[in-house]
Amino acid sequence: MFSLIQIILSVAVIALILLQERSAGMSGLLGGEGGGYYQARRGMEKIIFYATIVLVAAFVIIAVYRLVARV
C-alpha cells in the first residue's frame, strides 16, 4: 500500500519539478538560461512550487514511517 503511494508521489514530484521554470534553482546557477535576477512567483507557478514542497514532504514522511515501522 505504502509502496504504491510512494510511486505515485514520486511521479507527481518529478512532473511538478519538470513544470517549473528552467532558470530557477540549480540550472540557473550552472549556466542555464535566465537573467540572474530575482522574480516573484505568481499564479500557477506559485501553486506548482508549493505543491512540490507538500508532495516532497509527504514522500519523506512516508519513507521515514516505512523505515521506522518496517512496513
N, C-alpha and C positions, 0 to 999 in steps of 0.2 A: 504494500500500500504506500509506504513512505518512499519507496524507490520510484514508483510511478509519479508521485507528486514532485520529487526532485528532478526527474527527467523533464516534466512539463515546465517547472520553474526555470530550469537551465536553458531550455529552448526559448522561453519567453524573455529571459535576461539577454541572451545572445541577440534576439531580434530587436529588443529595445536599444541595446548598445549600437547595433548597426544603423538604427534610425537616427541616432544623434548626429549632430553636426561634425563634419570631418575635421575642422580646425580646432575643435575643443580638445582639451586634455593632452595626452601624450603625443598625438600626431602633430599638434601644433609645436610642441617642444622639439620634436625630432625632424623638423623641416617640412611639415605638412603645409598645405595651403592655408592662408589666413594672414591678417594684418598684424597680429600680435597685440591687439587692443582688447580691453575688457568690454564684453557685451552682455547686457542683462538678458536672462531667459524670459521669454514671454509666450503666452498662449500654449500651443501644443508642445513646444519644446520644453516648457516648464513641467507640463504633465508627464511627458516621457522621462524627464530627469528624475522626478520624484517617484514615479512608478518603478524605475530601475532600482532606486535605493530601497524601496519597500520589498521588491521581489528578491533582491540580493540578501536583505536581512532575513526574510522568510527562509531562503535557501540555507543560510548559515545556521539559523535556529534549528531547522530540521536535521541538518548534518550533525550538529553537536548533540542533539537529542538521540540520534541513532548511534552515535559513538558512545555516549554515556549509558544508554539503555540497552545497547547491543541488540537492537531490533533487526 
